[in-house]
């Protein structure tokens, strides 16, 4: 099969389009013919500095497509069924082998590219807001990197849950403007404004009750400085690729909290599996919008990764084998 592979960590240029052996079917898994690959921020981070679990390595968490083989111990899935899938690696390929537990049926007629982008992206946003952020109706939510896949999801989920105000950051006014139809109340251009100062101005110095931070680095300190009394930060990634050196002393006086979030640690649980299936079903009913910024051929995976790292995208970038 064809795949986007690399032999060493580095920038997007390390990705090569090559022939690699077809994946093997596990008795408890399935093989899908990949129709769409949603590139995660974690995919670019793994390419940059993550371990090479295979050689050459096929990176990637999320892909969706049609099941072409089913393991002998799998009873709830069948050949010909369309599914969204998640695994630790292997999405950037024409075929993928995944545990059956990491598959979610896609409702008939729903856009397979959008389905590919839901499990990790929307699942992570949901956990950040509700499982760890404990968001309630009427609260103020701040989403760092609002134009990212997780950001786009968090804005919509916060609106649906009754947030009184939804703030988000991005690198340009143009990107922020595109988030308003999704539920954004106020955008903050972090290139021209101090985020914490703007949050306090917009909230009459009260701060944000729940903050979703997928950037880390210095941005995390800005999130902490933006918290309301008893506010909660859900830290979910290091897209900024800078050290997370923060002063948490200010959190104590305000009874504030900081939670690390990693969906992968619980993705095999019934709670997360059912939550993701519900999100896919809701999107298929038109209740949530998966924003696809651009599609690239799998052969142009290097260009797709470079485009993501340019911070020009709003929503997900998708590869098509």
Protein Blocks (a to p, Z undefined) as FASTA:
>chain_A
ZZdddfbecdfklpccdddddddddfkbccdddfbdcddfklmmmmmmpccfbdcddedj
bdcdddfbdcfkbckbcehiacddddfbhklcfbdcddfklpccddehiafklmmmmmmm
mmmmmmmmmmmnopaehiacddehklbmklmmmmmmmmmnopabdcdddfbfklmmmmmm
nopabdcdfklpcfklmmmmmnoonopfbdcdfkgmmllmmmmmmpcehiacddebjfko
pacdddfklmmmnopacddddfklmmmpmklmmmmmmmmmmmmnopaccddfbdcdfklm
mmmmmmmmnopagcjddddZZ
